[in-house]
Amino acid sequence: MKSLANERVYGWLFFPAELVILTKLRLIVDNFDYEINKSERYMMAERQFDLTVVGAGPGGYVAAIRAAQLGMKVGIVERDKLGGICLNWGCIPSKALLKSAELYNNFKKAEEFGITCKDLKFDFGKIIKRSRDVSDRITKGVEYLMKKNKIDVIAGTAKLTGRASLEITNNGKVTDTIKTKNIILATGGRPRSIPGVTIDRLKIITSTEAMTLAEQPKSMVVIGGGAIGIEFAYFYASLGTKVTVVEMLPSILPNEDKEITKILESSLKKLGIEILTNTKVEGVQVGANVTVKVSGSEGTKEVKGDVALMAIGIQGNVENLGLDEVGVKNEKGFIKVDEFGRTSVPNIYALGDVSGPPLLAHVASHEGIVAAEHMAGKATHGTDRTTFPSCTYCQPQVASIGLTEEAALKAGYKLKIGRFPFRPLGKAMAIGETEGTVKLIFDEKYGELLGAHIIGSEATEMIGELGMAKALETTWEELHRTMHAHPTLSEAIMEAAGQAYGVAIHI
């Protein structure tokens, strides 16, 4: 007769108790498999929306919110973080960095205000960390807005599979399919590079890396003198980095009024920034440092730096969206749209950087509202891409709206131009910010405001008044006779309007 031990070793399947255990284990495994399959089936379930927005930057998420407010069922697809480049790697964190630089420069002149500040120093790592913390907080705010407005947030990369359908992938695997009445493409853009120059993100960097460098470089070459290039040049130069800016066109901030940019150029040179305009980059070599070969009016030379920041512009993220397959037209890296954001396919809209210049966050947000209202049948006015506030947040700040003097003359206008410097302003003297000017351009015939240009402290805040004035077709007299609070920097607007017609008081 077999022992019980042998029975358990060789014949345990005959024991009813163990059969029960085995059966339960089998049921658990089967149920686990079922749950996995159910989850996969749920993830692959076809979603349906009135509007699907691809890209959750300042254009996409604003469009989604406005559409939800108008009663649409909205889904938004984002492959990275809500807020897009602007909130995570652009507008917001860069302004946090610039505030640190501004504060550091202000402490340097504390003696002027009767304040002694000895052994002044900064912690580069903490400056970078603060900018990232600010970005994280505002991104969480966007997450809250998505929940508040009952917008479905879908993680992944979207591709058009038809004029009313999309496919979402994660790590190369399809995770969602979507049927939708309308689509907004708000996929943003990415930095351009010079032909033959590879951005390695180590020695040749973009604005993203410039915001997260582990150590402050001793020297930097900024390739491109637009707003992004100038802001980073100011930031790093303020902290002691030797900065050289190379700009191919005759002026930094090429789209701004030339009189204003000459003032800025002079200010930046006082900060120690070398500025090479009318200068072309011929090549870049990477070794222990970066050598940029440039050519200009003085011939060819080499400019060296620990790193080179590529800041020559942005190209739209139009690849792998399925545009050609569904008939959405795009040219030179941007999707073609009308004033309401409609593409060549009526129910597909595009906005922000992917739809072309001006490549600005607030333009994208405005376009998002217009697009959402248009598809709801409520938009009466499209986006005017010729009139938008442009801001550069170095110190002194630069802000503008409307035509430059050069553009107004080219358009055939006869002009009245008013200028008023910050220097005579009581507020400017009190706060120690006398460097600056307001320049207003009026149509001589009707007195209408055509363009406004400001350089100086808080210029980016002051431009809002002039944006409203231009939208309302305000005249010089209305601006001049609008009572401005005293003492303020905005008094310069009132005085500049008067100066154009010879009735300014304090000049």
Secondary structure as the mmCIF struct_conf table of DSSP 4:
data_model
#
loop_
_struct_conf.conf_type_id
_struct_conf.id
_struct_conf.beg_label_comp_id
_struct_conf.beg_label_asym_id
_struct_conf.beg_label_seq_id
_struct_conf.end_label_comp_id
_struct_conf.end_label_asym_id
_struct_conf.end_label_seq_id
HELX_RH_AL_P HELX_RH_AL_P1 LEU A 4 TYR A 10
HELX_RH_3T_P HELX_RH_3T_P1 TRP A 12 PHE A 14
HELX_RH_AL_P HELX_RH_AL_P2 PRO A 16 MET A 43
TURN_TY1_P TURN_TY1_P1 MET A 44 MET A 44
BEND BEND1 ALA A 45 ALA A 45
STRN STRN1 GLU A 46 VAL A 54
BEND BEND2 GLY A 57 GLY A 57
TURN_TY1_P TURN_TY1_P2 PRO A 58 GLY A 59
HELX_RH_AL_P HELX_RH_AL_P3 GLY A 60 GLN A 69
TURN_TY1_P TURN_TY1_P3 LEU A 70 GLY A 71
STRN STRN2 VAL A 74 GLU A 78
BEND BEND3 ARG A 79 ASP A 80
TURN_TY1_P TURN_TY1_P4 LEU A 82 GLY A 83
HELX_RH_AL_P HELX_RH_AL_P4 GLY A 84 TRP A 89
BEND BEND4 GLY A 90 GLY A 90
HELX_RH_AL_P HELX_RH_AL_P5 CYS A 91 LYS A 108
TURN_TY1_P TURN_TY1_P5 LYS A 109 LYS A 109
HELX_RH_3T_P HELX_RH_3T_P2 ALA A 110 PHE A 113
TURN_TY1_P TURN_TY1_P6 GLY A 114 GLY A 114
BEND BEND5 ASP A 119 ASP A 119
HELX_RH_AL_P HELX_RH_AL_P6 PHE A 124 LYS A 148
TURN_TY1_P TURN_TY1_P7 ASN A 149 LYS A 150
HELX_LH_PP_P HELX_LH_PP_P1 ILE A 151 ILE A 151
STRN STRN3 ASP A 152 ALA A 155
BEND BEND6 GLY A 156 GLY A 156
STRN STRN4 THR A 157 GLY A 162
TURN_TY1_P TURN_TY1_P8 ARG A 163 ALA A 164
STRN STRN5 SER A 165 ASN A 170
TURN_TY1_P TURN_TY1_P9 ASN A 171 GLY A 172
STRN STRN6 LYS A 173 LEU A 185
STRN STRN7 GLY A 189 PRO A 191
TURN_TY1_P TURN_TY1_P10 PRO A 195 GLY A 196
BEND BEND7 ARG A 201 LYS A 203
STRN STRN8 ILE A 204 ILE A 205
HELX_RH_AL_P HELX_RH_AL_P7 SER A 207 ALA A 210
TURN_TY1_P TURN_TY1_P11 MET A 211 MET A 211
BEND BEND8 THR A 212 THR A 212
BEND BEND9 ALA A 214 GLU A 215
BEND BEND10 LYS A 218 LYS A 218
STRN STRN9 SER A 219 ILE A 223
BEND BEND11 GLY A 226 GLY A 226
HELX_RH_AL_P HELX_RH_AL_P8 ALA A 227 SER A 238
TURN_TY1_P TURN_TY1_P12 LEU A 239 GLY A 240
STRN STRN10 LYS A 242 VAL A 246
BEND BEND12 MET A 248 LEU A 253
TURN_TY1_P TURN_TY1_P13 PRO A 254 ASN A 255
BEND BEND13 GLU A 256 GLU A 256
HELX_RH_AL_P HELX_RH_AL_P9 LYS A 258 LYS A 270
TURN_TY1_P TURN_TY1_P14 LEU A 271 GLY A 272
STRN STRN11 GLU A 274 LEU A 276
BEND BEND14 ASN A 278 ASN A 278
STRN STRN12 LYS A 280 VAL A 286
BEND BEND15 GLY A 287 ASN A 289
STRN STRN13 VAL A 290 GLY A 296
TURN_TY1_P TURN_TY1_P15 SER A 297 GLU A 298
STRN STRN14 GLY A 299 GLY A 305
BEND BEND16 ASP A 306 ASP A 306
STRN STRN15 VAL A 307 MET A 310
BEND BEND17 ILE A 312 ILE A 312
STRN STRN16 ILE A 314 GLY A 316
TURN_TY1_P TURN_TY1_P16 GLU A 319 ASN A 320
BEND BEND18 LEU A 321 LEU A 321
HELX_RH_AL_P HELX_RH_AL_P10 LEU A 323 VAL A 326
TURN_TY1_P TURN_TY1_P17 GLY A 327 GLY A 327
STRN STRN17 ASN A 330 GLU A 331
TURN_TY1_P TURN_TY1_P18 LYS A 332 GLY A 333
STRN STRN18 PHE A 334 ILE A 335
TURN_TY1_P TURN_TY1_P19 GLU A 339 PHE A 340
STRN STRN19 ARG A 342 ARG A 342
BEND BEND19 SER A 344 VAL A 345
TURN_TY1_P TURN_TY1_P20 PRO A 346 ASN A 347
STRN STRN20 ILE A 348 ALA A 350
HELX_RH_3T_P HELX_RH_3T_P3 GLY A 352 SER A 355
BEND BEND20 PRO A 357 PRO A 358
HELX_RH_AL_P HELX_RH_AL_P11 ALA A 361 MET A 375
TURN_TY1_P TURN_TY1_P21 ALA A 376 GLY A 377
BEND BEND21 HIS A 381 HIS A 381
TURN_TY1_P TURN_TY1_P22 ARG A 385 THR A 386
STRN STRN21 SER A 390 THR A 392
BEND BEND22 CYS A 394 PRO A 396
STRN STRN22 GLN A 397 GLY A 402
HELX_RH_AL_P HELX_RH_AL_P12 GLU A 405 LYS A 410
TURN_TY1_P TURN_TY1_P23 ALA A 411 GLY A 412
STRN STRN23 LEU A 415 PRO A 421
BEND BEND23 PHE A 422 PHE A 422
TURN_TY1_P TURN_TY1_P24 ARG A 423 PRO A 424
HELX_RH_AL_P HELX_RH_AL_P13 GLY A 426 ILE A 431
TURN_TY1_P TURN_TY1_P25 GLY A 432 GLY A 432
STRN STRN24 GLY A 436 ASP A 443
TURN_TY1_P TURN_TY1_P26 GLU A 444 TYR A 446
STRN STRN25 GLU A 448 GLU A 448
STRN STRN26 LEU A 449 GLY A 456
TURN_TY1_P TURN_TY1_P27 SER A 457 GLU A 458
HELX_RH_AL_P HELX_RH_AL_P14 ALA A 459 ALA A 471
TURN_TY1_P TURN_TY1_P28 LEU A 472 GLU A 473
STRN STRN27 THR A 475 THR A 475
HELX_RH_AL_P HELX_RH_AL_P15 TRP A 476 ARG A 481
BEND BEND24 THR A 482 THR A 482
BEND BEND25 HIS A 486 PRO A 487
TURN_TY1_P TURN_TY1_P29 LEU A 489 SER A 490
HELX_RH_AL_P HELX_RH_AL_P16 GLU A 491 ALA A 500
TURN_TY1_P TURN_TY1_P30 TYR A 501 GLY A 502
BEND BEND26 ILE A 505 ILE A 505
#
